[in-house]
Amino acid sequence: MVATLNVLVHKIASECGEVTGTIRVNKNNIIELSIPNEYCNWMAIGNLFQSTALTLESLNIDKMAFTGEYKISFYGSGNAKE
């Protein structure tokens, strides 16, 4: 899976590249989404490196909502820290 991130910080868009991740359905029909090593730059002063893991137990496309668990790890310059 390849995606483009749209990230706003204080209503100002960050420059994020494309990310590559994986989507899989485990034996219990739970969707697992993993996006490691995301990178964004904010106003040429803030660098952010992030990894995201989502476990989706249910997904409602009409309401744009899901239930499940998530883990987001990040670090970088400025105020970004894990």
mmCIF file of the N, C-alpha and C atoms, coordinates in Angstrom:
data_MODEL
# 
_entry.id   MODEL 
# 
loop_
_atom_site.group_PDB 
_atom_site.id 
_atom_site.type_symbol 
_atom_site.label_atom_id 
_atom_site.label_alt_id 
_atom_site.label_comp_id 
_atom_site.label_asym_id 
_atom_site.label_entity_id 
_atom_site.label_seq_id 
_atom_site.pdbx_PDB_ins_code 
_atom_site.Cartn_x 
_atom_site.Cartn_y 
_atom_site.Cartn_z 
_atom_site.occupancy 
_atom_site.B_iso_or_equiv 
_atom_site.pdbx_formal_charge 
_atom_site.auth_seq_id 
_atom_site.auth_comp_id 
_atom_site.auth_asym_id 
_atom_site.auth_atom_id 
_atom_site.pdbx_PDB_model_num 
ATOM 1   N N  . MET A 1 1  ? 0.841   -1.153  0.000  1.00 0.00 ? 1  MET A N  1 
ATOM 2   C CA . MET A 1 1  ? 0.000   0.000   0.000  1.00 0.00 ? 1  MET A CA 1 
ATOM 3   C C  . MET A 1 1  ? 0.899   1.232   0.000  1.00 0.00 ? 1  MET A C  1 
ATOM 4   N N  . VAL A 1 2  ? 0.577   2.204   -0.860 1.00 0.00 ? 2  VAL A N  1 
ATOM 5   C CA . VAL A 1 2  ? 1.285   3.477   -0.892 1.00 0.00 ? 2  VAL A CA 1 
ATOM 6   C C  . VAL A 1 2  ? 0.245   4.565   -0.662 1.00 0.00 ? 2  VAL A C  1 
ATOM 7   N N  . ALA A 1 3  ? 0.555   5.518   0.222  1.00 0.00 ? 3  ALA A N  1 
ATOM 8   C CA . ALA A 1 3  ? -0.379  6.596   0.540  1.00 0.00 ? 3  ALA A CA 1 
ATOM 9   C C  . ALA A 1 3  ? 0.389   7.907   0.660  1.00 0.00 ? 3  ALA A C  1 
ATOM 10  N N  . THR A 1 4  ? -0.344  8.993   0.521  1.00 0.00 ? 4  THR A N  1 
ATOM 11  C CA . THR A 1 4  ? 0.207   10.327  0.743  1.00 0.00 ? 4  THR A CA 1 
ATOM 12  C C  . THR A 1 4  ? -0.431  10.893  1.995  1.00 0.00 ? 4  THR A C  1 
ATOM 13  N N  . LEU A 1 5  ? 0.371   11.472  2.872  1.00 0.00 ? 5  LEU A N  1 
ATOM 14  C CA . LEU A 1 5  ? -0.136  12.017  4.124  1.00 0.00 ? 5  LEU A CA 1 
ATOM 15  C C  . LEU A 1 5  ? -0.452  13.493  3.984  1.00 0.00 ? 5  LEU A C  1 
ATOM 16  N N  . ASN A 1 6  ? -1.563  13.914  4.579  1.00 0.00 ? 6  ASN A N  1 
ATOM 17  C CA . ASN A 1 6  ? -1.921  15.325  4.679  1.00 0.00 ? 6  ASN A CA 1 
ATOM 18  C C  . ASN A 1 6  ? -1.946  15.670  6.161  1.00 0.00 ? 6  ASN A C  1 
ATOM 19  N N  . VAL A 1 7  ? -0.910  16.374  6.624  1.00 0.00 ? 7  VAL A N  1 
ATOM 20  C CA . VAL A 1 7  ? -0.758  16.656  8.047  1.00 0.00 ? 7  VAL A CA 1 
ATOM 21  C C  . VAL A 1 7  ? -0.803  18.164  8.266  1.00 0.00 ? 7  VAL A C  1 
ATOM 22  N N  . LEU A 1 8  ? -1.661  18.621  9.187  1.00 0.00 ? 8  LEU A N  1 
ATOM 23  C CA . LEU A 1 8  ? -1.729  20.034  9.556  1.00 0.00 ? 8  LEU A CA 1 
ATOM 24  C C  . LEU A 1 8  ? -1.206  20.214  10.974 1.00 0.00 ? 8  LEU A C  1 
ATOM 25  N N  . VAL A 1 9  ? -0.370  21.225  11.172 1.00 0.00 ? 9  VAL A N  1 
ATOM 26  C CA . VAL A 1 9  ? 0.107   21.603  12.493 1.00 0.00 ? 9  VAL A CA 1 
ATOM 27  C C  . VAL A 1 9  ? -0.222  23.083  12.650 1.00 0.00 ? 9  VAL A C  1 
ATOM 28  N N  . HIS A 1 10 ? -1.057  23.414  13.615 1.00 0.00 ? 10 HIS A N  1 
ATOM 29  C CA . HIS A 1 10 ? -1.522  24.787  13.793 1.00 0.00 ? 10 HIS A CA 1 
ATOM 30  C C  . HIS A 1 10 ? -2.105  25.339  12.487 1.00 0.00 ? 10 HIS A C  1 
ATOM 31  N N  . LYS A 1 11 ? -2.868  24.487  11.797 1.00 0.00 ? 11 LYS A N  1 
ATOM 32  C CA . LYS A 1 11 ? -3.545  24.822  10.535 1.00 0.00 ? 11 LYS A CA 1 
ATOM 33  C C  . LYS A 1 11 ? -2.591  25.115  9.385  1.00 0.00 ? 11 LYS A C  1 
ATOM 34  N N  . ILE A 1 12 ? -1.322  24.743  9.523  1.00 0.00 ? 12 ILE A N  1 
ATOM 35  C CA . ILE A 1 12 ? -0.333  24.920  8.467  1.00 0.00 ? 12 ILE A CA 1 
ATOM 36  C C  . ILE A 1 12 ? 0.077   23.536  7.978  1.00 0.00 ? 12 ILE A C  1 
ATOM 37  N N  . ALA A 1 13 ? 0.004   23.338  6.661  1.00 0.00 ? 13 ALA A N  1 
ATOM 38  C CA . ALA A 1 13 ? 0.306   22.029  6.084  1.00 0.00 ? 13 ALA A CA 1 
ATOM 39  C C  . ALA A 1 13 ? 1.785   21.682  6.214  1.00 0.00 ? 13 ALA A C  1 
ATOM 40  N N  . SER A 1 14 ? 2.038   20.421  6.495  1.00 0.00 ? 14 SER A N  1 
ATOM 41  C CA . SER A 1 14 ? 3.402   19.891  6.511  1.00 0.00 ? 14 SER A CA 1 
ATOM 42  C C  . SER A 1 14 ? 3.699   19.285  5.151  1.00 0.00 ? 14 SER A C  1 
ATOM 43  N N  . GLU A 1 15 ? 4.965   19.245  4.805  1.00 0.00 ? 15 GLU A N  1 
ATOM 44  C CA . GLU A 1 15 ? 5.399   18.565  3.589  1.00 0.00 ? 15 GLU A CA 1 
ATOM 45  C C  . GLU A 1 15 ? 5.717   17.125  3.953  1.00 0.00 ? 15 GLU A C  1 
ATOM 46  N N  . CYS A 1 16 ? 4.892   16.217  3.490  1.00 0.00 ? 16 CYS A N  1 
ATOM 47  C CA . CYS A 1 16 ? 5.076   14.794  3.784  1.00 0.00 ? 16 CYS A CA 1 
ATOM 48  C C  . CYS A 1 16 ? 5.224   14.050  2.465  1.00 0.00 ? 16 CYS A C  1 
ATOM 49  N N  . GLY A 1 17 ? 6.093   13.100  2.453  1.00 0.00 ? 17 GLY A N  1 
ATOM 50  C CA . GLY A 1 17 ? 6.255   12.291  1.260  1.00 0.00 ? 17 GLY A CA 1 
ATOM 51  C C  . GLY A 1 17 ? 5.269   11.136  1.252  1.00 0.00 ? 17 GLY A C  1 
ATOM 52  N N  . GLU A 1 18 ? 5.366   10.334  0.216  1.00 0.00 ? 18 GLU A N  1 
ATOM 53  C CA . GLU A 1 18 ? 4.554   9.126   0.165  1.00 0.00 ? 18 GLU A CA 1 
ATOM 54  C C  . GLU A 1 18 ? 5.073   8.127   1.188  1.00 0.00 ? 18 GLU A C  1 
ATOM 55  N N  . VAL A 1 19 ? 4.181   7.338   1.735  1.00 0.00 ? 19 VAL A N  1 
ATOM 56  C CA . VAL A 1 19 ? 4.563   6.301   2.682  1.00 0.00 ? 19 VAL A CA 1 
ATOM 57  C C  . VAL A 1 19 ? 4.154   4.947   2.128  1.00 0.00 ? 19 VAL A C  1 
ATOM 58  N N  . THR A 1 20 ? 4.877   3.935   2.519  1.00 0.00 ? 20 THR A N  1 
ATOM 59  C CA . THR A 1 20 ? 4.569   2.573   2.114  1.00 0.00 ? 20 THR A CA 1 
ATOM 60  C C  . THR A 1 20 ? 4.273   1.775   3.368  1.00 0.00 ? 20 THR A C  1 
ATOM 61  N N  . GLY A 1 21 ? 3.188   1.043   3.346  1.00 0.00 ? 21 GLY A N  1 
ATOM 62  C CA . GLY A 1 21 ? 2.809   0.242   4.502  1.00 0.00 ? 21 GLY A CA 1 
ATOM 63  C C  . GLY A 1 21 ? 2.197   -1.066  4.066  1.00 0.00 ? 21 GLY A C  1 
ATOM 64  N N  . THR A 1 22 ? 1.693   -1.796  5.027  1.00 0.00 ? 22 THR A N  1 
ATOM 65  C CA . THR A 1 22 ? 1.047   -3.074  4.739  1.00 0.00 ? 22 THR A CA 1 
ATOM 66  C C  . THR A 1 22 ? -0.343  -3.113  5.376  1.00 0.00 ? 22 THR A C  1 
ATOM 67  N N  . ILE A 1 23 ? -1.241  -3.773  4.684  1.00 0.00 ? 23 ILE A N  1 
ATOM 68  C CA . ILE A 1 23 ? -2.578  -4.050  5.208  1.00 0.00 ? 23 ILE A CA 1 
ATOM 69  C C  . ILE A 1 23 ? -2.765  -5.557  5.119  1.00 0.00 ? 23 ILE A C  1 
ATOM 70  N N  . ARG A 1 24 ? -3.198  -6.152  6.221  1.00 0.00 ? 24 ARG A N  1 
ATOM 71  C CA . ARG A 1 24 ? -3.463  -7.589  6.189  1.00 0.00 ? 24 ARG A CA 1 
ATOM 72  C C  . ARG A 1 24 ? -4.650  -7.899  7.087  1.00 0.00 ? 24 ARG A C  1 
ATOM 73  N N  . VAL A 1 25 ? -5.292  -9.008  6.810  1.00 0.00 ? 25 VAL A N  1 
ATOM 74  C CA . VAL A 1 25 ? -6.400  -9.474  7.633  1.00 0.00 ? 25 VAL A CA 1 
ATOM 75  C C  . VAL A 1 25 ? -5.907  -10.717 8.358  1.00 0.00 ? 25 VAL A C  1 
ATOM 76  N N  . ASN A 1 26 ? -5.955  -10.687 9.713  1.00 0.00 ? 26 ASN A N  1 
ATOM 77  C CA . ASN A 1 26 ? -5.445  -11.830 10.467 1.00 0.00 ? 26 ASN A CA 1 
ATOM 78  C C  . ASN A 1 26 ? -6.503  -12.944 10.555 1.00 0.00 ? 26 ASN A C  1 
ATOM 79  N N  . LYS A 1 27 ? -6.181  -14.016 11.236 1.00 0.00 ? 27 LYS A N  1 
ATOM 80  C CA . LYS A 1 27 ? -7.064  -15.191 11.279 1.00 0.00 ? 27 LYS A CA 1 
ATOM 81  C C  . LYS A 1 27 ? -8.396  -14.913 11.968 1.00 0.00 ? 27 LYS A C  1 
ATOM 82  N N  . ASN A 1 28 ? -8.494  -13.829 12.749 1.00 0.00 ? 28 ASN A N  1 
ATOM 83  C CA . ASN A 1 28 ? -9.749  -13.471 13.411 1.00 0.00 ? 28 ASN A CA 1 
ATOM 84  C C  . ASN A 1 28 ? -10.520 -12.401 12.626 1.00 0.00 ? 28 ASN A C  1 
ATOM 85  N N  . ASN A 1 29 ? -10.167 -12.204 11.355 1.00 0.00 ? 29 ASN A N  1 
ATOM 86  C CA . ASN A 1 29 ? -10.790 -11.210 10.479 1.00 0.00 ? 29 ASN A CA 1 
ATOM 87  C C  . ASN A 1 29 ? -10.642 -9.784  11.012 1.00 0.00 ? 29 ASN A C  1 
ATOM 88  N N  . ILE A 1 30 ? -9.537  -9.513  11.667 1.00 0.00 ? 30 ILE A N  1 
ATOM 89  C CA . ILE A 1 30 ? -9.226  -8.167  12.138 1.00 0.00 ? 30 ILE A CA 1 
ATOM 90  C C  . ILE A 1 30 ? -8.189  -7.580  11.192 1.00 0.00 ? 30 ILE A C  1 
ATOM 91  N N  . ILE A 1 31 ? -8.435  -6.347  10.755 1.00 0.00 ? 31 ILE A N  1 
ATOM 92  C CA . ILE A 1 31 ? -7.558  -5.675  9.811  1.00 0.00 ? 31 ILE A CA 1 
ATOM 93  C C  . ILE A 1 31 ? -6.385  -5.054  10.573 1.00 0.00 ? 31 ILE A C  1 
ATOM 94  N N  . GLU A 1 32 ? -5.175  -5.300  10.078 1.00 0.00 ? 32 GLU A N  1 
ATOM 95  C CA . GLU A 1 32 ? -3.972  -4.718  10.671 1.00 0.00 ? 32 GLU A CA 1 
ATOM 96  C C  . GLU A 1 32 ? -3.296  -3.830  9.636  1.00 0.00 ? 32 GLU A C  1 
ATOM 97  N N  . LEU A 1 33 ? -3.094  -2.565  9.995  1.00 0.00 ? 33 LEU A N  1 
ATOM 98  C CA . LEU A 1 33 ? -2.450  -1.587  9.123  1.00 0.00 ? 33 LEU A CA 1 
ATOM 99  C C  . LEU A 1 33 ? -1.155  -1.149  9.786  1.00 0.00 ? 33 LEU A C  1 
ATOM 100 N N  . SER A 1 34 ? -0.060  -1.221  9.053  1.00 0.00 ? 34 SER A N  1 
ATOM 101 C CA . SER A 1 34 ? 1.248   -0.835  9.585  1.00 0.00 ? 34 SER A CA 1 
ATOM 102 C C  . SER A 1 34 ? 1.931   0.107   8.596  1.00 0.00 ? 34 SER A C  1 
ATOM 103 N N  . ILE A 1 35 ? 2.318   1.300   9.090  1.00 0.00 ? 35 ILE A N  1 
ATOM 104 C CA . ILE A 1 35 ? 3.049   2.277   8.279  1.00 0.00 ? 35 ILE A CA 1 
ATOM 105 C C  . ILE A 1 35 ? 4.292   2.690   9.063  1.00 0.00 ? 35 ILE A C  1 
ATOM 106 N N  . PRO A 1 36 ? 5.444   2.078   8.782  1.00 0.00 ? 36 PRO A N  1 
ATOM 107 C CA . PRO A 1 36 ? 6.671   2.456   9.488  1.00 0.00 ? 36 PRO A CA 1 
ATOM 108 C C  . PRO A 1 36 ? 7.390   3.602   8.773  1.00 0.00 ? 36 PRO A C  1 
ATOM 109 N N  . ASN A 1 37 ? 8.155   4.341   9.516  1.00 0.00 ? 37 ASN A N  1 
ATOM 110 C CA . ASN A 1 37 ? 9.097   5.331   8.969  1.00 0.00 ? 37 ASN A CA 1 
ATOM 111 C C  . ASN A 1 37 ? 8.456   6.421   8.105  1.00 0.00 ? 37 ASN A C  1 
ATOM 112 N N  . GLU A 1 38 ? 7.387   7.028   8.597  1.00 0.00 ? 38 GLU A N  1 
ATOM 113 C CA . GLU A 1 38 ? 6.806   8.179   7.912  1.00 0.00 ? 38 GLU A CA 1 
ATOM 114 C C  . GLU A 1 38 ? 7.690   9.397   8.195  1.00 0.00 ? 38 GLU A C  1 
ATOM 115 N N  . TYR A 1 39 ? 7.795   10.308  7.233  1.00 0.00 ? 39 TYR A N  1 
ATOM 116 C CA . TYR A 1 39 ? 8.588   11.525  7.428  1.00 0.00 ? 39 TYR A CA 1 
ATOM 117 C C  . TYR A 1 39 ? 7.786   12.733  6.980  1.00 0.00 ? 39 TYR A C  1 
ATOM 118 N N  . CYS A 1 40 ? 7.773   13.779  7.795  1.00 0.00 ? 40 CYS A N  1 
ATOM 119 C CA . CYS A 1 40 ? 7.156   15.059  7.437  1.00 0.00 ? 40 CYS A CA 1 
ATOM 120 C C  . CYS A 1 40 ? 8.078   16.190  7.871  1.00 0.00 ? 40 CYS A C  1 
ATOM 121 N N  . ASN A 1 41 ? 8.001   17.298  7.126  1.00 0.00 ? 41 ASN A N  1 
ATOM 122 C CA . ASN A 1 41 ? 8.735   18.504  7.486  1.00 0.00 ? 41 ASN A CA 1 
ATOM 123 C C  . ASN A 1 41 ? 7.735   19.639  7.579  1.00 0.00 ? 41 ASN A C  1 
ATOM 124 N N  . TRP A 1 42 ? 7.815   20.433  8.646  1.00 0.00 ? 42 TRP A N  1 
ATOM 125 C CA . TRP A 1 42 ? 6.893   21.535  8.885  1.00 0.00 ? 42 TRP A CA 1 
ATOM 126 C C  . TRP A 1 42 ? 7.635   22.857  8.846  1.00 0.00 ? 42 TRP A C  1 
ATOM 127 N N  . MET A 1 43 ? 7.304   23.697  7.879  1.00 0.00 ? 43 MET A N  1 
ATOM 128 C CA . MET A 1 43 ? 7.870   25.041  7.731  1.00 0.00 ? 43 MET A CA 1 
ATOM 129 C C  . MET A 1 43 ? 9.401   25.048  7.727  1.00 0.00 ? 43 MET A C  1 
ATOM 130 N N  . ALA A 1 44 ? 10.023  24.023  7.209  1.00 0.00 ? 44 ALA A N  1 
ATOM 131 C CA . ALA A 1 44 ? 11.480  23.893  7.102  1.00 0.00 ? 44 ALA A CA 1 
ATOM 132 C C  . ALA A 1 44 ? 12.196  23.891  8.447  1.00 0.00 ? 44 ALA A C  1 
ATOM 133 N N  . ILE A 1 45 ? 11.450  23.873  9.559  1.00 0.00 ? 45 ILE A N  1 
ATOM 134 C CA . ILE A 1 45 ? 12.107  23.869  10.874 1.00 0.00 ? 45 ILE A CA 1 
ATOM 135 C C  . ILE A 1 45 ? 11.776  22.632  11.699 1.00 0.00 ? 45 ILE A C  1 
ATOM 136 N N  . GLY A 1 46 ? 10.691  21.971  11.381 1.00 0.00 ? 46 GLY A N  1 
ATOM 137 C CA . GLY A 1 46 ? 10.286  20.830  12.190 1.00 0.00 ? 46 GLY A CA 1 
ATOM 138 C C  . GLY A 1 46 ? 10.327  19.548  11.400 1.00 0.00 ? 46 GLY A C  1 
ATOM 139 N N  . ASN A 1 47 ? 11.149  18.623  11.819 1.00 0.00 ? 47 ASN A N  1 
ATOM 140 C CA . ASN A 1 47 ? 11.228  17.310  11.180 1.00 0.00 ? 47 ASN A CA 1 
ATOM 141 C C  . ASN A 1 47 ? 10.567  16.288  12.083 1.00 0.00 ? 47 ASN A C  1 
ATOM 142 N N  . LEU A 1 48 ? 9.715   15.456  11.504 1.00 0.00 ? 48 LEU A N  1 
ATOM 143 C CA . LEU A 1 48 ? 8.986   14.460  12.272 1.00 0.00 ? 48 LEU A CA 1 
ATOM 144 C C  . LEU A 1 48 ? 9.110   13.105  11.601 1.00 0.00 ? 48 LEU A C  1 
ATOM 145 N N  . PHE A 1 49 ? 9.522   12.121  12.370 1.00 0.00 ? 49 PHE A N  1 
ATOM 146 C CA . PHE A 1 49 ? 9.571   10.734  11.928 1.00 0.00 ? 49 PHE A CA 1 
ATOM 147 C C  . PHE A 1 49 ? 8.551   9.965   12.766 1.00 0.00 ? 49 PHE A C  1 
ATOM 148 N N  . GLN A 1 50 ? 7.703   9.196   12.099 1.00 0.00 ? 50 GLN A N  1 
ATOM 149 C CA . GLN A 1 50 ? 6.588   8.562   12.800 1.00 0.00 ? 50 GLN A CA 1 
ATOM 150 C C  . GLN A 1 50 ? 6.372   7.158   12.281 1.00 0.00 ? 50 GLN A C  1 
ATOM 151 N N  . SER A 1 51 ? 5.926   6.273   13.171 1.00 0.00 ? 51 SER A N  1 
ATOM 152 C CA . SER A 1 51 ? 5.484   4.933   12.795 1.00 0.00 ? 51 SER A CA 1 
ATOM 153 C C  . SER A 1 51 ? 4.083   4.739   13.354 1.00 0.00 ? 51 SER A C  1 
ATOM 154 N N  . THR A 1 52 ? 3.216   4.138   12.550 1.00 0.00 ? 52 THR A N  1 
ATOM 155 C CA . THR A 1 52 ? 1.816   3.953   12.940 1.00 0.00 ? 52 THR A CA 1 
ATOM 156 C C  . THR A 1 52 ? 1.434   2.492   12.784 1.00 0.00 ? 52 THR A C  1 
ATOM 157 N N  . ALA A 1 53 ? 0.708   1.962   13.768 1.00 0.00 ? 53 ALA A N  1 
ATOM 158 C CA . ALA A 1 53 ? 0.151   0.612   13.691 1.00 0.00 ? 53 ALA A CA 1 
ATOM 159 C C  . ALA A 1 53 ? -1.299  0.678   14.160 1.00 0.00 ? 53 ALA A C  1 
ATOM 160 N N  . LEU A 1 54 ? -2.221  0.220   13.324 1.00 0.00 ? 54 LEU A N  1 
ATOM 161 C CA . LEU A 1 54 ? -3.646  0.205   13.657 1.00 0.00 ? 54 LEU A CA 1 
ATOM 162 C C  . LEU A 1 54 ? -4.170  -1.219  13.578 1.00 0.00 ? 54 LEU A C  1 
ATOM 163 N N  . THR A 1 55 ? -5.008  -1.583  14.528 1.00 0.00 ? 55 THR A N  1 
ATOM 164 C CA . THR A 1 55 ? -5.727  -2.841  14.495 1.00 0.00 ? 55 THR A CA 1 
ATOM 165 C C  . THR A 1 55 ? -7.204  -2.487  14.471 1.00 0.00 ? 55 THR A C  1 
ATOM 166 N N  . LEU A 1 56 ? -7.859  -2.724  13.340 1.00 0.00 ? 56 LEU A N  1 
ATOM 167 C CA . LEU A 1 56 ? -9.241  -2.317  13.148 1.00 0.00 ? 56 LEU A CA 1 
ATOM 168 C C  . LEU A 1 56 ? -10.175 -3.493  13.391 1.00 0.00 ? 56 LEU A C  1 
ATOM 169 N N  . GLU A 1 57 ? -11.014 -3.378  14.422 1.00 0.00 ? 57 GLU A N  1 
ATOM 170 C CA . GLU A 1 57 ? -11.980 -4.428  14.719 1.00 0.00 ? 57 GLU A CA 1 
ATOM 171 C C  . GLU A 1 57 ? -13.272 -4.220  13.940 1.00 0.00 ? 57 GLU A C  1 
ATOM 172 N N  . SER A 1 58 ? -13.652 -2.950  13.711 1.00 0.00 ? 58 SER A N  1 
ATOM 173 C CA . SER A 1 58 ? -14.815 -2.655  12.880 1.00 0.00 ? 58 SER A CA 1 
ATOM 174 C C  . SER A 1 58 ? -14.554 -1.363  12.123 1.00 0.00 ? 58 SER A C  1 
ATOM 175 N N  . LEU A 1 59 ? -15.186 -1.248  10.959 1.00 0.00 ? 59 LEU A N  1 
ATOM 176 C CA . LEU A 1 59 ? -14.971 -0.111  10.082 1.00 0.00 ? 59 LEU A CA 1 
ATOM 177 C C  . LEU A 1 59 ? -16.317 0.306   9.509  1.00 0.00 ? 59 LEU A C  1 
ATOM 178 N N  . ASN A 1 60 ? -16.676 1.600   9.685  1.00 0.00 ? 60 ASN A N  1 
ATOM 179 C CA . ASN A 1 60 ? -17.918 2.135   9.152  1.00 0.00 ? 60 ASN A CA 1 
ATOM 180 C C  . ASN A 1 60 ? -17.565 3.229   8.153  1.00 0.00 ? 60 ASN A C  1 
ATOM 181 N N  . ILE A 1 61 ? -17.645 2.886   6.866  1.00 0.00 ? 61 ILE A N  1 
ATOM 182 C CA . ILE A 1 61 ? -17.261 3.824   5.813  1.00 0.00 ? 61 ILE A CA 1 
ATOM 183 C C  . ILE A 1 61 ? -18.199 5.030   5.791  1.00 0.00 ? 61 ILE A C  1 
ATOM 184 N N  . ASP A 1 62 ? -19.509 4.805   5.963  1.00 0.00 ? 62 ASP A N  1 
ATOM 185 C CA . ASP A 1 62 ? -20.477 5.900   5.910  1.00 0.00 ? 62 ASP A CA 1 
ATOM 186 C C  . ASP A 1 62 ? -20.215 6.956   6.980  1.00 0.00 ? 62 ASP A C  1 
ATOM 187 N N  . LYS A 1 63 ? -19.841 6.529   8.173  1.00 0.00 ? 63 LYS A N  1 
ATOM 188 C CA . LYS A 1 63 ? -19.585 7.472   9.274  1.00 0.00 ? 63 LYS A CA 1 
ATOM 189 C C  . LYS A 1 63 ? -18.110 7.852   9.379  1.00 0.00 ? 63 LYS A C  1 
ATOM 190 N N  . MET A 1 64 ? -17.274 7.269   8.505  1.00 0.00 ? 64 MET A N  1 
ATOM 191 C CA . MET A 1 64 ? -15.827 7.494   8.536  1.00 0.00 ? 64 MET A CA 1 
ATOM 192 C C  . MET A 1 64 ? -15.275 7.242   9.940  1.00 0.00 ? 64 MET A C  1 
ATOM 193 N N  . ALA A 1 65 ? -15.625 6.088   10.494 1.00 0.00 ? 65 ALA A N  1 
ATOM 194 C CA . ALA A 1 65 ? -15.226 5.751   11.865 1.00 0.00 ? 65 ALA A CA 1 
ATOM 195 C C  . ALA A 1 65 ? -14.758 4.302   11.926 1.00 0.00 ? 65 ALA A C  1 
ATOM 196 N N  . PHE A 1 66 ? -13.889 4.028   12.908 1.00 0.00 ? 66 PHE A N  1 
ATOM 197 C CA . PHE A 1 66 ? -13.457 2.659   13.152 1.00 0.00 ? 66 PHE A CA 1 
ATOM 198 C C  . PHE A 1 66 ? -13.280 2.459   14.645 1.00 0.00 ? 66 PHE A C  1 
ATOM 199 N N  . THR A 1 67 ? -13.295 1.200   15.051 1.00 0.00 ? 67 THR A N  1 
ATOM 200 C CA . THR A 1 67 ? -12.960 0.843   16.424 1.00 0.00 ? 67 THR A CA 1 
ATOM 201 C C  . THR A 1 67 ? -11.764 -0.094  16.374 1.00 0.00 ? 67 THR A C  1 
ATOM 202 N N  . GLY A 1 68 ? -10.979 -0.071  17.433 1.00 0.00 ? 68 GLY A N  1 
ATOM 203 C CA . GLY A 1 68 ? -9.809  -0.927  17.491 1.00 0.00 ? 68 GLY A CA 1 
ATOM 204 C C  . GLY A 1 68 ? -8.738  -0.304  18.365 1.00 0.00 ? 68 GLY A C  1 
ATOM 205 N N  . GLU A 1 69 ? -7.517  -0.730  18.144 1.00 0.00 ? 69 GLU A N  1 
ATOM 206 C CA . GLU A 1 69 ? -6.384  -0.243  18.919 1.00 0.00 ? 69 GLU A CA 1 
ATOM 207 C C  . GLU A 1 69 ? -5.381  0.407   17.984 1.00 0.00 ? 69 GLU A C  1 
ATOM 208 N N  . TYR A 1 70 ? -4.564  1.317   18.533 1.00 0.00 ? 70 TYR A N  1 
ATOM 209 C CA . TYR A 1 70 ? -3.548  1.954   17.721 1.00 0.00 ? 70 TYR A CA 1 
ATOM 210 C C  . TYR A 1 70 ? -2.303  2.233   18.543 1.00 0.00 ? 70 TYR A C  1 
ATOM 211 N N  . LYS A 1 71 ? -1.191  2.380   17.832 1.00 0.00 ? 71 LYS A N  1 
ATOM 212 C CA . LYS A 1 71 ? 0.067   2.792   18.445 1.00 0.00 ? 71 LYS A CA 1 
ATOM 213 C C  . LYS A 1 71 ? 0.749   3.735   17.468 1.00 0.00 ? 71 LYS A C  1 
ATOM 214 N N  . ILE A 1 72 ? 1.101   4.921   17.946 1.00 0.00 ? 72 ILE A N  1 
ATOM 215 C CA . ILE A 1 72 ? 1.801   5.898   17.128 1.00 0.00 ? 72 ILE A CA 1 
ATOM 216 C C  . ILE A 1 72 ? 3.064   6.302   17.882 1.00 0.00 ? 72 ILE A C  1 
ATOM 217 N N  . SER A 1 73 ? 4.208   6.096   17.272 1.00 0.00 ? 73 SER A N  1 
ATOM 218 C CA . SER A 1 73 ? 5.491   6.487   17.855 1.00 0.00 ? 73 SER A CA 1 
ATOM 219 C C  . SER A 1 73 ? 6.088   7.565   16.975 1.00 0.00 ? 73 SER A C  1 
ATOM 220 N N  . PHE A 1 74 ? 6.609   8.629   17.589 1.00 0.00 ? 74 PHE A N  1 
ATOM 221 C CA . PHE A 1 74 ? 7.212   9.679   16.790 1.00 0.00 ? 74 PHE A CA 1 
ATOM 222 C C  . PHE A 1 74 ? 8.360   10.346  17.528 1.00 0.00 ? 74 PHE A C  1 
ATOM 223 N N  . TYR A 1 75 ? 9.257   10.946  16.750 1.00 0.00 ? 75 TYR A N  1 
ATOM 224 C CA . TYR A 1 75 ? 10.354  11.731  17.300 1.00 0.00 ? 75 TYR A CA 1 
ATOM 225 C C  . TYR A 1 75 ? 10.789  12.738  16.250 1.00 0.00 ? 75 TYR A C  1 
ATOM 226 N N  . GLY A 1 76 ? 11.482  13.762  16.655 1.00 0.00 ? 76 GLY A N  1 
ATOM 227 C CA . GLY A 1 76 ? 11.968  14.747  15.705 1.00 0.00 ? 76 GLY A CA 1 
ATOM 228 C C  . GLY A 1 76 ? 12.401  16.021  16.400 1.00 0.00 ? 76 GLY A C  1 
ATOM 229 N N  . SER A 1 77 ? 12.590  17.050  15.581 1.00 0.00 ? 77 SER A N  1 
ATOM 230 C CA . SER A 1 77 ? 13.002  18.339  16.112 1.00 0.00 ? 77 SER A CA 1 
ATOM 231 C C  . SER A 1 77 ? 11.778  19.100  16.627 1.00 0.00 ? 77 SER A C  1 
ATOM 232 N N  . GLY A 1 78 ? 11.997  20.225  17.255 1.00 0.00 ? 78 GLY A N  1 
ATOM 233 C CA . GLY A 1 78 ? 10.870  20.992  17.783 1.00 0.00 ? 78 GLY A CA 1 
ATOM 234 C C  . GLY A 1 78 ? 10.262  20.297  18.986 1.00 0.00 ? 78 GLY A C  1 
ATOM 235 N N  . ASN A 1 79 ? 8.953   20.202  19.023 1.00 0.00 ? 79 ASN A N  1 
ATOM 236 C CA . ASN A 1 79 ? 8.245   19.609  20.156 1.00 0.00 ? 79 ASN A CA 1 
ATOM 237 C C  . ASN A 1 79 ? 7.939   18.135  19.976 1.00 0.00 ? 79 ASN A C  1 
ATOM 238 N N  . ALA A 1 80 ? 8.389   17.536  18.908 1.00 0.00 ? 80 ALA A N  1 
ATOM 239 C CA . ALA A 1 80 ? 8.062   16.131  18.670 1.00 0.00 ? 80 ALA A CA 1 
ATOM 240 C C  . ALA A 1 80 ? 8.923   15.239  19.534 1.00 0.00 ? 80 ALA A C  1 
ATOM 241 N N  . LYS A 1 81 ? 8.256   14.420  20.305 1.00 0.00 ? 81 LYS A N  1 
ATOM 242 C CA . LYS A 1 81 ? 8.964   13.403  21.085 1.00 0.00 ? 81 LYS A CA 1 
ATOM 243 C C  . LYS A 1 81 ? 7.985   12.299  21.414 1.00 0.00 ? 81 LYS A C  1 
ATOM 244 N N  . GLU A 1 82 ? 8.500   11.116  21.696 1.00 0.00 ? 82 GLU A N  1 
ATOM 245 C CA . GLU A 1 82 ? 7.651   9.976   21.986 1.00 0.00 ? 82 GLU A CA 1 
ATOM 246 C C  . GLU A 1 82 ? 7.170   10.043  23.407 1.00 0.00 ? 82 GLU A C  1 
# 
